[in-house]
Amino acid sequence: MAHLLILDDDASTLASLSRAFRMARHEATVCDNAARALELLKTQRYDLIFSDVVMPGKDGLAFLEDLKSLGVTTPVVMISGQASVEMAVRATRLGAADFLEKPLSTDKLLLTVDNVLKLTRLEEENRQLKKRAGKHEIVLAGAAMRRVMGQVERVAASETRVCILGETGTGKELIARAIHDHSARRERPFVTLNCAAVPAELIESELFGHEKGSFTGAASRHAGKFEQAHQGTLFLDEIGDMPLAMQAKLLRVLEEGEVERVGGDRAVAVDVRVVVATHRHLEGLVKQGSFRQDLFHRVYVFPLTLPPLRERLEDIPVLVEHFARQVCDQNAWKTKPVSPDAIRELQRYHWPGNVRELRNVVERLLLLAGEEVEREDVEVALPQAHPSEAAASLPATGTLAERVEAYERDLLLAELKRNRYHMTETAKALGLERSHLYKKCQQLGIDLRAVRKGE
């Protein structure tokens, strides 16, 4: 069943078309002028619009131009008893999906509805597939992520609101997409908004949309994320950073199931599953008064915690293979094997940036390495010393000056090794002048010739 809007100034045409569509189990709304149709489109959502071309006042072509300027993407089929090739060409250029001549047969009308809706669905599916292809695959090998995916499959089948918790870079958006892809809403849009990335003064417009002229720069009507995600899933990342004023408005939408655009005077019904994520401790934010308790209870229904990469080291080999293939495909590079020693070196690192950091390091490795990625390449590519090594280098006894000197010595030795004893690169990594680095080594009793020989 489709929801259709029929625009025609002839009452008999409206009556016959609406009757034919209703007999075919479609829902039809009729309208006899373009101005009224534009008002309806502000608050109602239609799958397809049929519009006459020749009408008093605003004609069908002017109506098409208005739809385009307002950002309405609903497909439009033009109908006319005074059709011409020029008129059909102009309508097509303005974005009309089809052009039919009166008198209209019921079979032709119903076939047109089927064809246009199928094409619209295929275009949307194609857009979604292009977004997902290769970029949103979840790669895992260990028990920790298998447990997470088991939870994803269970909760996805319901309409339960999910709160995804985890450090930055652990793949919270990937999990949100997996929930959508395993749900009954999988054929509908998956829309995202990073609450921390949108300025406070713009977040209301991003979420709920705005009307033309509602503020400076609002040149056309804009559908917000909730409307874009209608019948699908809206993923609100970093919800802990949402301003308090917006939290109250979001709570109302979650309770009422309708939004009001900025500058609008009517509510628009939306059917959206909301999934949220944060790297922050929401319960702590509630106690501090920076996150509403009533909103917390609305979104924190099914918490799902993602383990950091340092707690899923068994996934590193398959992640490295996946990212290496992805990077090589994107850049048309020849693939390079990664040695077992290199993998073990990667597994020793703490990964404060989690999977996102690993992906960046893999790309760096492929640029640095020769025919094969070796352990030495990993030592060069990693951005900092292992926390375990740094902790081990902290002396447990001695005066403050003695401890600082011992720590500086170990730090310099580690950085020299990482840069393969290249003094210029080591100085650059430490933010020192090359001459200052030589003096520092002398002060700390570091024999550069000896350490190069591994003594």
Secondary structure by P-SEA (a helix, b strand, c coil): cbbbbbbcccaaaaaaaaaaaaaacbbbbbbccaaaaaaaaacccccbbbbbcccccccaaaaaaaaaaaccccbbbbbbccccaaaaaaaaaacccccccccccaaaaaaaaaaaaaaaaaaaaaaaaaaccccbbbbbccaaaaaaaaaaaaaaaccbbbbbbbcccccaaaaaaaaaaacccccbbbbbbcccccccccccccccccccccccccccbbbccccccccbbbbbcccccccaaaaaaaaaaaaccccccccccbbbbbbbbbbbbccccaaaaaaaccccaaaaaacccbbbbbbcccccccaaaaaaaaaaaaaaaaacccbbbbcaaaaaaaaaccccccaaaaaaaaaaaaacccccccaaaaaaacccccaaaaaaaccccccaaaaaaaaaaaaaaaaaaaacccaaaaaaaacccaaaaaaaaaaacccaaaaaacc
